[in-house]
Amino acid sequence: MKLGAAAALVTSALLLTAACGTDDNSGLPGAVDFSADHLECGPRGSLLASGSSAQANAMEVWVNTYQANCDDSQINYKATGSGAGIQEFLQGRTAFAGSDSVMSDEELAASRAVCADGGQAIHLPMAAGPIAIGYNLPGVEDLVLDAPTLARVFDSGITRWNDPAIAALNPGVTLPDLPITPFHRSDGSGTTDNLTQYLNGSAPQQWPYEPGKNWKGKGGQAADGSSGLVGMVQQNAGAISYFELSYAHQNNISTVRIDTGAPEPVAVSVENASSAIAAGEVVGEGGDLALELDYATREPGAYPIVLVTYEIICDKGNNPGTLDLTKAFLGYAAGDEGQGALAEIDYAPIPDRIIAQVRDRVAGMS
């Protein structure tokens, strides 16, 4: 059923914070259209999901669009971080989890206890995009870094902005003699996992740590969630951190261009990240759609620090009390309208050959 346009927008606005667990640092553009022409509503009711803060802005649009067009349905998504979202799903507390990294073998085995009828968790890629390296350096509007230098910065091996390694990548730029304050996530984060996949894959000598959701580098300061990192960069001259491009754009934070070894350094953008995402290959088995990405690409114009956010569900044995509503909501998110909304908020839609498989998995949920 449809709500009237005015009532839909009022209801949607009231539910923004509660539904998505976001705050002012992850706000959307002022005029976001929550209308939909072909949204098929599920049953009335509510469901709870949690996880990735990287997809918080995408979820904000998807949740509000669904609720604005479907009477008496409430989708509560809490951006608690990928690690926490997976744990809540494994505890049977949520209908699905959002994660920017794939579950471990141990987590997949544990999912059999929450998925009934012999089912287990599978990954559904639903949104993608670049991870921006954001910085606060007064007077420096264009900054280039490469993987070895970035690894040393985040591992406290380079501690001042006028270090010769940074200066060599930025000829003609006056770099201040200012301490570098790197910030990382305090919570288990798929964004951290993807950043460290890039650092370890492109600069293994400078970043010898095993990639993962929990930060392993030396030194630096920590903050909770992508929005927490945004706040720290905004408040501290000399700060540098990492978060999804949508956060950087909405908060007017300067971003690093990456020297990948291609002829020109590559700026962070949806377009420049799309080629790396499109090259992703499905490596999951038995209906699982986990992807493998090339973090060390040197293709001209290809931005290498990217992530894919997955919705994690049971292949079978989902909670019957929320099954039909979950199928309707995820069906919308994976559909043409849900995917079409992503580019407007600095995400990349999932490639056609993969999102078609996602739609099949959603339709087959039981």
N, C-alpha and C positions, 0 to 999 in steps of 0.2 A: 504494500500500500504506500501511497505517497503522502508526504506532509505538504502543507502549503509552503510556498517559497520563503515567506517571512518567518513562519514558525520554524521551518527547517533550519534556517540560518541562526536563529536565536538559540534553538536547542543545541545545534552543533557547537556554537561558541561556548555555551555553558559547560559542555562536556569535554572541551579541548584538553584542559589540564588533567582532569580526573582520568580520562580514557587513556591518555598516552604517557603520562608521567613525565611530561616535558616542562620546560621553563622558558623564561624570556630569551635565554641564550640560544635556544633552538627554534625560535619562532619562524613562521612562514611569511612569505610576502603578504602585504596588506590585503590584497584582493585575490582571494583564492576561491575558485568556483567549485562548489560542492554538488553541483547538479550532475545527473547521470541519465542517459537516455535508454540504456539497455541493461540496467541492473536488476537481476533476478533475486528478490528478497527470500531469505529463509524464514523459518518460524520465529515467532516472538520469543524473547528470552534474553539471557545475557551469558557471556562467556568471559573468562579471564585468560590472558596470555601475558608473557613477559620475556625479557631478554635484551637483545641488541639495542644499544642506544644509537648505533650507526643508522638504523632504519627509522629512528623516532620521527623524523620529519615526513618520511613516506607513510608511516603508520598514521600520522596525524591527518594526512589527506585521506587515506583509505578509510579510516575509522569514521571521520566526520562525514564523508560522502555516503558511506553505507548508512549511518544513522540518520542522515538528513533525508534519505529516500525510503527508509524502511521503518514503519511504525513499531514502537515498543521493542526495539532490539538495541542492546547495549554491548559494545565490544570494549572491554577494558584491557588496554595494553600498557604495561608498566616497563619503562626503559631502564631495567635494572642492570644491564650488561649481559653479554653472552654467557659467561660462566654461571651467573646466578640464574639466568633463564633456563639453562639446561638442567640445573639442579632442581628447580621448582617443577619442571616437566617430569623429571625422574621420580619426584616425590608424589606425582599424581595430582598436583595442585592446579595445573593449567591445562587448557585445551591444546595449546601448541606453544613452542618456544621459538624465539628469534635468535639466530646465532650467525656471526660473521666468520666462523671457522667450523670445520666438521667435528663431530663428536669423536672421542677416542674409542678404541676397541672396548675398553672397560665400560665406557658410558653406553655404547651400543648394546653390550651384553646386559647392562643393568636395565635397559629400556624394556626388556622382555618381561620384567616384573610389573610394569605399569601398562603395557599393551596386552590386552586380552586376546584370547583365541589363537595363541601362538604367534602373535605379531611382534614387530620390533620397530624402532624408530627409523625413519628415512628423512633425507634432506631434500627440500624443495627450493631451488634458487628462485628468489622472488624479486630482488632488487640488487643493483650493482652500482659501482661508481668509484671515483678516485679518492684516495686519502690525501688530504692536503697537509703540507708541512707549513704551519702558520707561525709567524714571528712578530715580535714587537721591537723594532729597531729604528728609533727616531732618525729621520733624515735618509734612510735607505729604503727606497721604494721597489728596487729590483735586486734580488739576491739569487745567486746560483750556488748550489751545492751538489756534490756527487755522493755516491753511496759510501765510499771510504771515509770521507770527511763527515758526513752525517752520522755514521756509526760512531766515530770518535767523539763527536759532540754529545750524542746521547749516552755514551759510556764514560763521560767526564775526562776524555783524553785531550780534548780541546776545550779550553775554559774561557777564552776571551775572543770577542768578535773580530779583532784585528789580527788574529793568528795568521801566520804566513800561508797556511793551507787554504784558508778561506779567501785571503787576499789574492792568491794565485788563480782562483776560479772567478774572481770579480775584478779584472783589470779596469782601472779608471774610476772605481768606486771608493769613496772615502769611508772606511769602516771605523766606527768609534772604538776607542779603548775602553770597552765596557764588558763586565762579566757576563758570560752566557749562563742563563738559568733554564735548563731543560726540564720540562714537565712530562710525566708519564702517568698512565692510568693506575689508580690504586686498586681497582676492582679487576676481576678476570674479564678480559676483553678480547673479542674477535678482531677489533681494530688493531690492538697491540699484536695479536698473532700475525695479521697480514703485514704490518709494518716490519716486524722482525723476520718474517719470511723474505721480504725484500732485502733487508740488511744482510742477513745470513747468506742469501743466494747471490747477492751482488758484491759483497765485501766480507767474505768469510774470515779473512785474517783480522780485520778490524772488529768484526762482530762474530765471535766464535760460539756464541750461546745458541742452544737449541731453540728454534722458534716456538712460541706458545702464547697462551692467553694471559699468563702472568709475567710481569716485567722482570727481567734478569740482569739488566745493565747496572753499572755502578753509579752511585750518586744520583743527582737530580732530585726533584721534588715531585710529589704525587698529588693527584686530585681525582675525584670520583666522577666517572662518566665523561662523555665528550663535552657536555655543557660545562662541567667543572674545569676541564682543560681550557676551554674558550675563555672562561672568566679569569683564569690565571694569566693567560697571554695578554688579555686586555689590561690587566692591572699592573703588570710588571715589565718595565723597560728592560730589554735584554733577554726576554723570555722566548722560548721556542717549544713547539709541541706539535701534535698530530691529531687530526680529526677529519671528519668527512667534509667534502667541499661545501655542502649546503650550510654547515655551521660557519665556515670562513666567510662565505658571501653574505649571509644574513647579519653578520657582526662586523663587516668591513675590515677583516683581518688580512694583512699582507701575506702572500704565499710564495714559497720558494719555487724556482724553476730547477729542474733536475737535469744534470749533465749525465746522460746515460752512455756516452761514447758515440752517440749519433752526431751528425754534423752540427746541429744546433741544440742547446738546452731546451727541454720540453716543459712548457707551462702546464699547470694542473687545469684540466677542463674535462667535461663529460666527453667531448668529441675525442680528445687525445687519449682518454682511458678506454674508449669503446673498442679499439682494435685489440687491445690486450684481453679485454673481457670476451670479445667475440671469438678469440682463439682458444678459449677455455674448452677443455674436453671432459666429458662425463667419465669419471673413474669409479663411481659407485656401482654396486652390484645388486641384483635382485630387486629392481625397482627403485633403488636409491639413486639420486641425481647429484651426488657430490661431484664438484668440478675440480680440475687441476688447472692452475693458472701459471703463466710465465712471468715471474717477477723480475727476471733479468733481461728482458727484451731490450734490444738496441735498435729496433726499427725506427727510422726517422719519424718524428711526430708522435711516437707511442709513449704515453705516460705509464711508468712501470708500477707505481704504488697503488694497487687497486684491491678492492674487496668485493665479494659476493655475499649478500645476506640470505640465509636460508630460513624458511619456516620448517620446524621439525615437528612431524606428526607421527602417528603410528600407521604402518602400512595396512594393518587391520587391528581390530580391538580397541578403537578409540572410544572414549566415554560416550555412551548412547545418549546421555542427557544433553550434550552440547554438539553432537555429531553433525546434525543437519545445519545448525547455525554456522558451525565452523566451515562446513563445505560451501555454504553460500558466500560467506565473507572471503575465504581464500579463493573461491571461484571468481569473485569480482576482482580481487587484487591481481590475479593471474590473467584476467581477461583483457581485451583490447583497451577498455576505458581505464582500468586500474594501471596497466603498464604505460598507457599514453600519458598519464598524469606525471610520470616520474621525471621526464626531461625538464619540466617547468620548475622543478625544485632541486636541480643539480644531481639527479641520479640518472643512471643509464638503464633502460629496459633490458630484460633478459633476451638474448638472441632468439629469433623465431623458432629455430630448430630445437631449442631447449625448452622454451616456455610452452610449446605444444605438448611436450611430455609432462610438464608440470600440471597442465590442465587435465590431462588424462589421469594422473595420480590423484588429484583432488576429486575428480568425478568418481573414482573408484574407491574412495575412503569408506570403510565400514567399521 
